[in-house]
Amino acid sequence: MNPFPPRTDVAPPLRLLVADDNPVVRAGLTALLSGRADTTVVAEATDGREAYEAALRHRPDVVLLDVRMPGIDGISALPHLVRLAPVMMLTYSHETETVREALRLGAGGYLVHGEFTTEQLVRAVRDVHEGRPHVTPGAAKALLEGIQSSASAHVNPQLPLILRESSTKPLSHMQPSMGQSSRSRYRLSTREAEIMDLIASGMTNQQIAATCFISEKTVKNHINRIFAKLQTATRSQAAAKWLGVA
């Protein structure tokens, strides 16, 4: 009789669906993720329609989804797929609008090929399955560039009309000093100022956590301290003060 009976508390491998129109990428991911104890690929798809049909049939734990595919692409399929399983974008595309749109539509993570090892990929899959957002540096950089662009585009139109008419400095000259003066005035730390910029851009706590590589609980703790320093109770009040329009 075996004195060491097999363990019964070992979690079954995560069941994955890989959707990518490139057969080499698809085969490579399947080979990497199927030969492990913690992950296995249960289905493959070459476009968004096939991905949705496969997700309905196999009910995977996580969908790995490419952005650009013929027919129905990843972004178009995303709102339908997230109703069936957590989705992690796994793609070569890291354009700002693509990254932001994917996260807005419910993607739990965004990984850019070439920016992760196999172990990092598996950890990201596990994080997304457990509800923790995960993005690689290229996607995070795209998000931050979009935020900076959005901030520049939206601050001036929100200024009172009299200030807009009387201002003689171009916005490009005003914006940097505005962020620095706000941080100094409210005594925010570097991290708090970064998070306040993300709040003002309209990002959710989950998206902020993914961008800053911290947990949502840590984001909430930072926001509580930010609200106390700005003497505000809501995100909109804090954003208005931060942008100098309240």
Backbone as CSV, one residue per row, in Angstrom:
resi,resn,N_x,N_y,N_z,CA_x,CA_y,CA_z,C_x,C_y,C_z
1,MET,0.850,-1.200,0.000,0.000,0.000,0.000,0.884,1.248,0.000
2,ASN,0.537,2.201,-0.815,1.313,3.432,-0.930,1.147,4.276,0.333
3,PRO,2.240,4.518,1.093,2.104,5.321,2.318,1.863,6.789,2.037
4,PHE,2.057,7.224,0.772,1.850,8.621,0.409,0.788,8.694,-0.684
5,PRO,-0.468,8.710,-0.303,-1.535,8.763,-1.308,-1.455,10.048,-2.116
6,PRO,-1.915,10.018,-3.366,-1.840,11.213,-4.213,-2.642,12.357,-3.617
7,ARG,-2.122,13.569,-3.807,-2.817,14.761,-3.295,-4.108,14.982,-4.087
8,THR,-5.096,15.429,-3.359,-6.402,15.692,-4.002,-6.718,17.182,-4.046
9,ASP,-5.812,18.011,-3.493,-6.084,19.447,-3.430,-5.370,20.230,-4.534
10,VAL,-4.726,19.530,-5.476,-4.034,20.212,-6.562,-5.059,20.747,-7.560
11,ALA,-4.948,22.040,-7.864,-5.917,22.662,-8.769,-5.749,22.108,-10.179
12,PRO,-6.851,21.885,-10.880,-6.754,21.420,-12.271,-6.154,22.517,-13.138
13,PRO,-5.568,22.168,-14.273,-4.969,23.194,-15.136,-6.030,24.140,-15.680
14,LEU,-5.628,25.396,-15.877,-6.528,26.364,-16.488,-6.748,25.989,-17.947
15,ARG,-8.008,26.015,-18.373,-8.371,25.624,-19.729,-8.414,26.887,-20.601
16,LEU,-7.598,26.915,-21.638,-7.419,28.121,-22.434,-7.914,27.960,-23.858
17,LEU,-8.389,29.069,-24.411,-8.740,29.165,-25.828,-7.783,30.158,-26.459
18,VAL,-7.093,29.759,-27.515,-6.139,30.625,-28.213,-6.753,31.061,-29.542
19,ALA,-6.919,32.374,-29.715,-7.493,32.914,-30.952,-6.470,33.819,-31.631
20,ASP,-5.940,33.365,-32.752,-4.943,34.130,-33.509,-4.960,33.606,-34.939
21,ASP,-4.941,34.502,-35.908,-5.008,34.056,-37.302,-3.670,33.557,-37.820
22,ASN,-2.575,33.840,-37.106,-1.254,33.382,-37.525,-1.046,31.942,-37.038
23,PRO,-0.949,30.975,-37.954,-0.844,29.571,-37.529,0.432,29.271,-36.741
24,VAL,1.516,30.012,-37.031,2.769,29.792,-36.307,2.628,30.259,-34.857
25,VAL,2.056,31.447,-34.665,1.835,31.968,-33.310,0.890,31.055,-32.546
26,ARG,-0.177,30.646,-33.215,-1.183,29.789,-32.567,-0.567,28.460,-32.130
27,ALA,0.201,27.859,-33.034,0.829,26.576,-32.716,1.859,26.731,-31.606
28,GLY,2.600,27.834,-31.629,3.606,28.062,-30.609,2.993,28.228,-29.232
29,LEU,1.916,29.018,-29.153,1.240,29.214,-27.872,0.643,27.906,-27.361
30,THR,0.049,27.161,-28.267,-0.556,25.884,-27.872,0.506,24.927,-27.338
31,ALA,1.656,24.885,-27.999,2.737,24.005,-27.538,3.261,24.444,-26.177
32,LEU,3.408,25.759,-25.992,3.921,26.277,-24.720,2.978,26.009,-23.564
33,LEU,1.695,26.193,-23.809,0.720,26.183,-22.715,0.045,24.838,-22.495
34,SER,0.203,23.914,-23.438,-0.436,22.608,-23.272,0.457,21.590,-22.587
35,GLY,1.768,21.835,-22.593,2.675,20.859,-22.000,2.986,21.147,-20.548
36,ARG,2.065,21.784,-19.839,2.297,22.186,-18.454,1.237,21.573,-17.538
37,ALA,1.565,21.564,-16.242,0.606,21.034,-15.273,-0.466,22.059,-14.914
38,ASP,-0.170,23.363,-15.132,-1.101,24.403,-14.679,-1.936,25.027,-15.793
39,THR,-1.625,24.727,-17.063,-2.425,25.251,-18.172,-2.566,24.202,-19.268
40,THR,-3.638,24.308,-20.017,-3.821,23.465,-21.193,-4.700,24.206,-22.193
41,VAL,-4.443,24.030,-23.471,-5.245,24.674,-24.523,-6.323,23.696,-24.969
42,VAL,-7.578,24.109,-24.807,-8.695,23.225,-25.154,-9.260,23.530,-26.536
43,ALA,-8.918,24.694,-27.102,-9.454,25.044,-28.424,-8.619,26.154,-29.043
44,GLU,-8.647,26.222,-30.375,-7.987,27.276,-31.125,-9.002,27.918,-32.061
45,ALA,-8.724,29.163,-32.467,-9.610,29.868,-33.387,-8.781,30.792,-34.258
46,THR,-9.264,31.072,-35.459,-8.524,31.929,-36.391,-9.146,33.307,-36.555
47,ASP,-10.330,33.525,-35.989,-10.937,34.855,-36.025,-11.946,34.972,-34.883
48,GLY,-12.580,36.143,-34.791,-13.490,36.397,-33.691,-14.711,35.493,-33.671
49,ARG,-15.236,35.181,-34.837,-16.418,34.311,-34.895,-16.084,32.911,-34.387
50,GLU,-14.969,32.363,-34.871,-14.555,31.040,-34.410,-14.273,31.055,-32.905
51,ALA,-13.694,32.149,-32.417,-13.385,32.252,-30.988,-14.665,32.207,-30.161
52,TYR,-15.680,32.921,-30.608,-16.951,32.944,-29.869,-17.609,31.569,-29.884
53,GLU,-17.631,30.932,-31.045,-18.242,29.603,-31.145,-17.482,28.588,-30.295
54,ALA,-16.144,28.678,-30.298,-15.339,27.756,-29.494,-15.537,28.012,-28.006
55,ALA,-15.677,29.294,-27.626,-15.904,29.627,-26.217,-17.255,29.093,-25.748
56,LEU,-18.248,29.174,-26.592,-19.562,28.622,-26.254,-19.484,27.110,-26.063
57,ARG,-18.711,26.466,-26.911,-18.642,25.012,-26.908,-17.765,24.477,-25.763
58,HIS,-16.635,25.130,-25.520,-15.654,24.582,-24.574,-15.657,25.263,-23.210
59,ARG,-16.230,26.467,-23.117,-16.265,27.211,-21.855,-14.879,27.277,-21.195
60,PRO,-13.915,27.911,-21.850,-12.554,27.987,-21.299,-12.499,28.866,-20.058
61,ASP,-11.430,28.727,-19.310,-11.217,29.579,-18.134,-10.720,30.959,-18.538
62,VAL,-9.934,31.026,-19.615,-9.404,32.290,-20.120,-9.299,32.204,-21.645
63,VAL,-9.617,33.314,-22.313,-9.444,33.415,-23.767,-8.224,34.291,-24.046
64,LEU,-7.280,33.787,-24.846,-6.146,34.579,-25.312,-6.501,35.074,-26.715
65,LEU,-6.624,36.385,-26.865,-7.243,36.944,-28.067,-6.327,37.925,-28.787
66,ASP,-6.107,37.676,-30.078,-5.352,38.606,-30.918,-6.251,39.777,-31.291
67,VAL,-5.650,40.911,-31.632,-6.427,42.090,-32.028,-6.806,42.024,-33.497
68,ARG,-5.803,41.891,-34.361,-6.051,41.955,-35.802,-6.203,40.559,-36.380
69,MET,-7.424,40.265,-36.821,-7.708,38.986,-37.480,-8.690,39.259,-38.609
70,PRO,-8.649,38.468,-39.689,-9.589,38.661,-40.797,-11.013,38.361,-40.344
71,GLY,-11.960,38.899,-41.090,-13.358,38.679,-40.697,-13.682,39.504,-39.470
72,ILE,-14.107,38.844,-38.400,-14.402,39.533,-37.148,-13.122,39.599,-36.326
73,ASP,-12.640,40.818,-36.070,-11.365,40.951,-35.367,-11.561,40.840,-33.852
74,GLY,-10.447,40.914,-33.133,-10.496,40.715,-31.697,-11.296,41.768,-30.961
75,ILE,-11.140,43.030,-31.338,-11.861,44.107,-30.658,-13.366,43.967,-30.871
76,SER,-13.770,43.573,-32.080,-15.204,43.399,-32.358,-15.781,42.224,-31.589
77,ALA,-14.997,41.173,-31.427,-15.485,39.984,-30.718,-15.429,40.130,-29.209
78,LEU,-14.594,41.037,-28.721,-14.325,41.151,-27.281,-15.577,41.312,-26.416
79,PRO,-16.513,42.234,-26.742,-17.679,42.397,-25.867,-18.509,41.123,-25.727
80,HIS,-18.499,40.276,-26.739,-19.256,39.025,-26.691,-18.493,37.953,-25.917
81,LEU,-17.175,37.935,-26.069,-16.368,36.919,-25.411,-16.296,37.129,-23.899
82,VAL,-16.250,38.395,-23.455,-16.111,38.638,-22.007,-17.338,38.180,-21.229
83,ARG,-18.439,37.945,-21.924,-19.617,37.400,-21.241,-19.460,35.915,-20.962
84,LEU,-18.515,35.291,-21.655,-18.332,33.845,-21.517,-17.111,33.471,-20.682
85,ALA,-16.077,34.318,-20.709,-14.843,34.000,-19.972,-13.976,35.248,-19.885
86,PRO,-13.069,35.312,-18.908,-12.101,36.411,-18.876,-11.261,36.385,-20.154
87,VAL,-10.938,37.567,-20.665,-10.190,37.665,-21.920,-8.886,38.427,-21.695
88,MET,-7.810,37.876,-22.198,-6.523,38.568,-22.191,-6.090,38.789,-23.633
89,MET,-5.872,40.046,-24.004,-5.381,40.347,-25.332,-3.917,39.922,-25.412
90,LEU,-3.576,39.201,-26.475,-2.211,38.705,-26.675,-1.868,38.984,-28.131
91,THR,-1.101,40.051,-28.385,-1.035,40.600,-29.720,0.254,41.365,-29.954
92,TYR,0.504,41.709,-31.217,1.621,42.580,-31.561,1.194,44.044,-31.572
93,SER,-0.085,44.302,-31.475,-0.621,45.659,-31.592,-0.558,46.379,-30.247
94,HIS,0.094,47.560,-30.218,0.132,48.318,-28.974,-0.167,49.804,-29.214
95,GLU,-0.996,50.085,-30.215,-1.420,51.458,-30.450,-2.284,51.931,-29.279
96,THR,-2.143,53.195,-28.943,-2.817,53.739,-27.767,-4.310,53.474,-27.782
97,GLU,-4.976,53.815,-28.870,-6.433,53.671,-28.917,-6.851,52.205,-28.838
98,THR,-6.058,51.317,-29.427,-6.388,49.892,-29.384,-6.317,49.369,-27.953
99,VAL,-5.259,49.734,-27.240,-5.109,49.287,-25.853,-6.245,49.823,-24.989
100,ARG,-6.524,51.100,-25.108,-7.574,51.702,-24.274,-8.942,51.113,-24.604
101,GLU,-9.212,50.897,-25.889,-10.514,50.343,-26.280,-10.662,48.918,-25.765
102,ALA,-9.602,48.132,-25.833,-9.668,46.754,-25.346,-9.982,46.717,-23.855
103,LEU,-9.312,47.561,-23.077,-9.574,47.586,-21.633,-10.963,48.143,-21.345
104,ARG,-11.385,49.136,-22.126,-12.732,49.696,-21.929,-13.815,48.654,-22.192
105,LEU,-13.564,47.772,-23.155,-14.553,46.765,-23.518,-14.503,45.528,-22.616
106,GLY,-13.607,45.524,-21.650,-13.639,44.450,-20.668,-12.480,43.492,-20.650
107,ALA,-11.455,43.715,-21.480,-10.291,42.821,-21.436,-9.658,42.877,-20.054
108,GLY,-9.290,41.717,-19.528,-8.689,41.676,-18.207,-7.188,41.865,-18.227
109,GLY,-6.594,41.875,-19.410,-5.160,42.076,-19.522,-4.787,42.373,-20.958
110,TYR,-3.577,42.887,-21.152,-3.109,43.218,-22.495,-1.613,42.948,-22.554
111,LEU,-1.228,41.889,-23.265,0.170,41.494,-23.393,0.624,41.681,-24.837
112,VAL,1.790,42.294,-24.990,2.371,42.511,-26.317,3.471,41.482,-26.528
113,HIS,3.406,40.773,-27.660,4.406,39.755,-27.975,5.813,40.333,-27.900
114,GLY,6.738,39.534,-27.367,8.120,39.962,-27.245,8.434,40.627,-25.926
115,GLU,7.419,40.822,-25.070,7.625,41.522,-23.800,7.412,40.619,-22.585
116,PHE,7.395,39.314,-22.800,7.163,38.418,-21.670,7.809,37.063,-21.931
117,THR,8.134,36.386,-20.833,8.628,35.016,-20.913,7.443,34.063,-20.762
118,THR,7.711,32.769,-20.931,6.638,31.787,-20.757,6.069,31.848,-19.346
119,GLU,6.945,31.947,-18.344,6.474,31.996,-16.960,5.665,33.254,-16.701
120,GLN,6.064,34.383,-17.274,5.301,35.621,-17.116,3.942,35.516,-17.803
121,LEU,3.906,34.842,-18.949,2.642,34.628,-19.637,1.699,33.793,-18.787
122,VAL,2.208,32.712,-18.211,1.367,31.846,-17.376,0.875,32.600,-16.144
123,ARG,1.753,33.396,-15.546,1.338,34.179,-14.384,0.256,35.197,-14.764
124,ALA,0.407,35.810,-15.937,-0.596,36.772,-16.403,-1.937,36.084,-16.646
125,VAL,-1.903,34.898,-17.233,-3.139,34.133,-17.460,-3.830,33.853,-16.129
126,ARG,-3.044,33.446,-15.141,-3.608,33.159,-13.823,-4.193,34.431,-13.194
127,ASP,-3.469,35.544,-13.330,-3.952,36.807,-12.774,-5.289,37.200,-13.391
128,VAL,-5.370,37.114,-14.707,-6.607,37.493,-15.396,-7.749,36.573,-14.980
129,HIS,-7.465,35.299,-14.852,-8.499,34.345,-14.425,-9.018,34.690,-13.035
130,GLU,-8.134,35.204,-12.172,-8.514,35.524,-10.801,-8.958,36.973,-10.630
131,GLY,-9.099,37.679,-11.754,-9.627,39.033,-11.693,-8.607,40.121,-11.450
132,ARG,-7.313,39.792,-11.589,-6.273,40.803,-11.410,-5.763,41.240,-12.779
133,PRO,-5.925,42.503,-13.133,-5.513,42.967,-14.460,-4.009,42.866,-14.648
134,HIS,-3.582,42.681,-15.888,-2.167,42.495,-16.185,-1.860,43.086,-17.553
135,VAL,-0.883,43.991,-17.615,-0.462,44.554,-18.897,1.062,44.544,-18.960
136,THR,1.606,44.397,-20.171,3.055,44.447,-20.345,3.486,45.898,-20.588
137,PRO,4.795,46.193,-20.505,5.263,47.584,-20.602,4.806,48.331,-21.847
138,GLY,4.780,47.660,-23.002,4.360,48.349,-24.222,2.923,48.830,-24.142
139,ALA,2.055,48.021,-23.567,0.654,48.418,-23.412,0.522,49.523,-22.380
140,ALA,1.281,49.417,-21.281,1.231,50.455,-20.245,1.708,51.796,-20.803
141,LYS,2.758,51.769,-21.611,3.278,53.000,-22.220,2.232,53.629,-23.128
142,ALA,1.522,52.796,-23.893,0.476,53.311,-24.771,-0.633,53.973,-23.958
143,LEU,-0.990,53.369,-22.825,-2.016,53.943,-21.964,-1.585,55.308,-21.441
144,LEU,-0.352,55.396,-20.962,0.132,56.651,-20.398,0.220,57.742,-21.465
145,GLU,0.630,57.383,-22.673,0.680,58.362,-23.755,-0.724,58.875,-24.075
146,GLY,-1.695,57.953,-24.049,-3.073,58.354,-24.299,-3.608,59.273,-23.226
147,ILE,-3.224,58.998,-21.974,-3.671,59.826,-20.858,-3.102,61.233,-20.972
148,GLN,-1.802,61.320,-21.287,-1.178,62.629,-21.423,-1.815,63.424,-22.551
149,SER,-2.103,62.749,-23.662,-2.748,63.408,-24.793,-4.146,63.864,-24.432
150,SER,-4.880,62.994,-23.709,-6.253,63.321,-23.296,-6.271,64.499,-22.351
151,ALA,-5.315,64.533,-21.425,-5.269,65.633,-20.466,-5.040,66.955,-21.182
152,SER,-4.131,66.968,-22.155,-3.858,68.189,-22.902,-5.081,68.644,-23.694
153,ALA,-5.856,67.683,-24.178,-7.002,68.016,-25.027,-8.198,68.494,-24.223
154,HIS,-8.295,68.073,-22.942,-9.518,68.350,-22.197,-9.413,69.420,-21.129
155,VAL,-8.228,69.821,-20.758,-8.143,70.809,-19.690,-8.658,72.162,-20.133
156,ASN,-8.198,72.665,-21.260,-8.563,74.007,-21.673,-10.056,74.194,-21.910
157,PRO,-10.775,73.253,-22.616,-12.197,73.468,-22.818,-12.978,73.527,-21.509
158,GLN,-12.465,72.988,-20.408,-13.210,73.003,-19.166,-12.978,74.288,-18.368
159,LEU,-12.016,75.135,-18.781,-11.781,76.373,-18.073,-12.962,77.318,-18.247
160,PRO,-13.250,78.130,-17.242,-14.307,79.131,-17.405,-14.026,79.986,-18.637
161,LEU,-15.091,80.447,-19.270,-14.966,81.180,-20.525,-14.055,82.392,-20.381
162,ILE,-14.173,83.126,-19.276,-13.373,84.343,-19.117,-11.882,84.024,-19.077
163,LEU,-11.533,82.868,-18.486,-10.122,82.480,-18.435,-9.628,82.069,-19.802
164,ARG,-10.502,81.394,-20.559,-10.088,80.967,-21.886,-9.846,82.175,-22.782
165,GLU,-10.694,83.213,-22.638,-10.572,84.373,-23.512,-9.398,85.249,-23.130
166,SER,-9.076,85.319,-21.822,-8.036,86.242,-21.392,-6.655,85.623,-21.361
167,SER,-6.575,84.285,-21.478,-5.279,83.629,-21.397,-4.431,83.975,-22.602
168,THR,-3.166,84.353,-22.353,-2.272,84.692,-23.455,-1.229,83.612,-23.678
169,LYS,-1.121,82.636,-22.726,-0.147,81.562,-22.873,-0.762,80.394,-23.630
170,PRO,-0.026,79.795,-24.560,-0.516,78.574,-25.197,-0.693,77.487,-24.149
171,LEU,-1.645,76.571,-24.392,-1.904,75.480,-23.450,-0.657,74.640,-23.237
172,SER,0.143,74.454,-24.292,1.333,73.620,-24.160,2.311,74.192,-23.140
173,HIS,2.261,75.524,-22.931,3.138,76.148,-21.945,2.516,76.109,-20.551
174,MET,1.201,76.077,-20.476,0.507,76.104,-19.197,0.416,74.736,-18.557
175,GLN,0.214,73.686,-19.350,-0.112,72.373,-18.813,0.938,71.802,-17.865
176,PRO,2.243,71.825,-18.187,3.214,71.249,-17.265,3.207,71.929,-15.909
177,SER,3.140,73.287,-15.895,3.163,73.988,-14.627,1.897,73.729,-13.839
178,MET,0.789,73.486,-14.515,-0.456,73.215,-13.826,-0.352,71.929,-13.018
179,GLY,0.186,70.852,-13.650,0.336,69.587,-12.934,1.288,69.718,-11.765
180,GLN,2.402,70.432,-11.981,3.380,70.586,-10.919,2.825,71.427,-9.779
181,SER,2.102,72.511,-10.109,1.564,73.362,-9.051,0.475,72.651,-8.275
182,SER,-0.337,71.829,-8.946,-1.381,71.081,-8.250,-0.766,70.095,-7.274
183,ARG,0.260,69.407,-7.741,0.920,68.436,-6.859,1.495,69.137,-5.637
184,SER,2.148,70.280,-5.859,2.747,71.018,-4.747,1.678,71.582,-3.816
185,ARG,0.620,72.113,-4.405,-0.429,72.743,-3.599,-1.126,71.745,-2.697
186,TYR,-1.379,70.549,-3.211,-2.110,69.549,-2.432,-1.189,68.547,-1.727
187,ARG,0.120,68.718,-1.906,1.117,67.874,-1.239,0.926,66.388,-1.550
188,LEU,0.711,66.102,-2.809,0.594,64.712,-3.244,1.982,64.143,-3.500
189,SER,2.139,62.856,-3.172,3.388,62.172,-3.491,3.451,61.941,-5.005
190,THR,4.618,61.499,-5.480,4.769,61.227,-6.911,3.762,60.181,-7.370
191,ARG,3.582,59.106,-6.597,2.634,58.053,-6.949,1.200,58.581,-6.903
192,GLU,0.868,59.369,-5.892,-0.487,59.925,-5.790,-0.785,60.848,-6.962
193,ALA,0.211,61.642,-7.370,0.012,62.529,-8.520,-0.207,61.712,-9.794
194,GLU,0.541,60.636,-9.932,0.375,59.759,-11.096,-1.036,59.181,-11.123
195,ILE,-1.504,58.705,-9.975,-2.844,58.115,-9.905,-3.916,59.175,-10.116
196,MET,-3.679,60.393,-9.617,-4.647,61.460,-9.824,-4.758,61.813,-11.306
197,ASP,-3.635,61.769,-12.032,-3.678,61.987,-13.481,-4.561,60.930,-14.158
198,LEU,-4.430,59.683,-13.701,-5.202,58.590,-14.292,-6.691,58.732,-13.948
199,ILE,-6.984,59.165,-12.721,-8.379,59.410,-12.344,-8.975,60.493,-13.233
200,ALA,-8.225,61.570,-13.414,-8.721,62.690,-14.222,-8.947,62.293,-15.673
201,SER,-8.224,61.257,-16.137,-8.398,60.800,-17.522,-9.632,59.921,-17.678
202,GLY,-10.260,59.543,-16.537,-11.466,58.726,-16.592,-11.251,57.246,-16.385
203,MET,-10.053,56.845,-15.974,-9.776,55.417,-15.803,-10.427,54.873,-14.532
204,THR,-10.810,53.597,-14.579,-11.358,52.907,-13.418,-10.220,52.435,-12.511
205,ASN,-10.581,52.005,-11.303,-9.555,51.478,-10.390,-8.835,50.283,-11.000
206,GLN,-9.577,49.423,-11.688,-8.969,48.245,-12.305,-7.949,48.658,-13.361
207,GLN,-8.296,49.646,-14.177,-7.386,50.099,-15.220,-6.164,50.791,-14.623
208,ILE,-6.368,51.546,-13.551,-5.244,52.199,-12.876,-4.301,51.150,-12.308
209,ALA,-4.869,50.118,-11.695,-4.055,49.042,-11.129,-3.198,48.385,-12.208
210,ALA,-3.800,48.146,-13.367,-3.070,47.516,-14.468,-1.964,48.422,-14.984
211,THR,-2.243,49.709,-15.086,-1.259,50.654,-15.604,-0.071,50.823,-14.661
212,CYS,-0.363,50.842,-13.355,0.687,51.097,-12.359,1.305,49.825,-11.793
213,PHE,0.797,48.663,-12.221,1.295,47.382,-11.731,1.151,47.269,-10.208
214,ILE,-0.013,47.649,-9.694,-0.314,47.517,-8.272,-1.700,46.912,-8.137
215,SER,-2.070,46.495,-6.928,-3.379,45.889,-6.710,-4.457,46.958,-6.634
216,GLU,-5.710,46.546,-6.856,-6.823,47.484,-6.742,-6.958,48.001,-5.308
217,LYS,-6.631,47.162,-4.323,-6.687,47.607,-2.930,-5.702,48.744,-2.689
218,THR,-4.506,48.628,-3.268,-3.519,49.702,-3.131,-4.007,50.966,-3.814
219,VAL,-4.642,50.815,-4.982,-5.219,51.974,-5.673,-6.234,52.670,-4.781
220,LYS,-7.121,51.887,-4.157,-8.147,52.468,-3.278,-7.519,53.202,-2.102
221,ASN,-6.461,52.633,-1.553,-5.778,53.305,-0.440,-5.197,54.641,-0.887
222,HIS,-4.577,54.663,-2.059,-4.037,55.920,-2.598,-5.164,56.933,-2.820
223,ILE,-6.274,56.470,-3.376,-7.386,57.380,-3.671,-7.954,57.967,-2.387
224,ASN,-8.060,57.169,-1.345,-8.559,57.692,-0.062,-7.658,58.811,0.448
225,ARG,-6.339,58.614,0.328,-5.415,59.660,0.776,-5.494,60.899,-0.125
226,ILE,-5.667,60.663,-1.431,-5.801,61.780,-2.372,-7.042,62.605,-2.042
227,PHE,-8.182,61.925,-1.826,-9.420,62.630,-1.506,-9.265,63.455,-0.228
228,ALA,-8.549,62.897,0.756,-8.349,63.621,2.015,-7.519,64.876,1.789
229,LYS,-6.473,64.766,0.968,-5.608,65.916,0.716,-6.306,66.981,-0.134
230,LEU,-7.144,66.540,-1.083,-7.857,67.488,-1.934,-9.155,67.962,-1.298
231,GLN,-9.518,67.338,-0.153,-10.768,67.656,0.546,-11.972,67.494,-0.393
232,THR,-12.011,66.318,-1.028,-13.109,65.988,-1.928,-13.674,64.632,-1.541
233,ALA,-14.866,64.334,-2.064,-15.523,63.064,-1.727,-15.756,62.187,-2.946
234,THR,-15.625,62.739,-4.156,-15.891,61.968,-5.363,-14.767,62.155,-6.377
235,ARG,-14.725,61.254,-7.352,-13.694,61.324,-8.399,-13.860,62.595,-9.231
236,SER,-15.103,62.951,-9.539,-15.330,64.138,-10.375,-14.885,65.409,-9.653
237,GLN,-15.142,65.494,-8.335,-14.694,66.659,-7.568,-13.167,66.734,-7.540
238,ALA,-12.552,65.559,-7.330,-11.088,65.518,-7.284,-10.494,65.911,-8.631
239,ALA,-11.070,65.400,-9.725,-10.565,65.709,-11.062,-10.698,67.202,-11.356
240,ALA,-11.822,67.792,-10.966,-12.044,69.219,-11.207,-11.004,70.070,-10.474
241,LYS,-10.737,69.701,-9.220,-9.717,70.440,-8.455,-8.337,70.244,-9.068
242,TRP,-8.045,69.006,-9.430,-6.716,68.680,-9.971,-6.457,69.415,-11.266
243,LEU,-7.489,69.546,-12.096,-7.355,70.210,-13.392,-7.514,71.725,-13.291
244,GLY,-7.831,72.211,-12.074,-7.927,73.649,-11.871,-9.193,74.272,-12.396
245,VAL,-10.282,73.485,-12.445,-11.537,74.033,-12.974,-12.621,74.053,-11.895
246,ALA,-12.224,73.915,-10.629,-13.193,73.956,-9.527,-12.714,74.929,-8.465
